[in-house]
Amino acid sequence: MKDRSHDEAMAELFQRDPSYVIELIADVRRGGDSDELAVVFRQLNTHVDLKSVASSSLAPRE
């Protein structure tokens, strides 16, 4: 099995479960940790297609 970085693992999770991205950002913002928020945004900007996350997260749920 190939080793991968934590950022790559998080990007895979973000792409698999876009609603988690929204929940995670909200939770980190509530906690007030700007360093942690910066990490989340770095992971998003580096590895995730933000358009697909946004469209999946905002789609109506059945």
C-alpha positions, 0 to 999 in steps of 0.5 A: 500500500502506498503511503500518502500524506494527511492532506491527501487523505483529507482531500479524499474524505472531502471529495467523498463526503462534501457535506463534511467539509461544510460541517468541519469548517463551521466547527473549526470556526466555532472553536476559533482556532485560526491555525486549524482553519488555515490548515483546512483551507490549505487542504481544500485549495491544494487537493479538492475541486471546490466547485464539485464540493460546493455543488454537492453540498448545496444540492437538495437532499432527499 
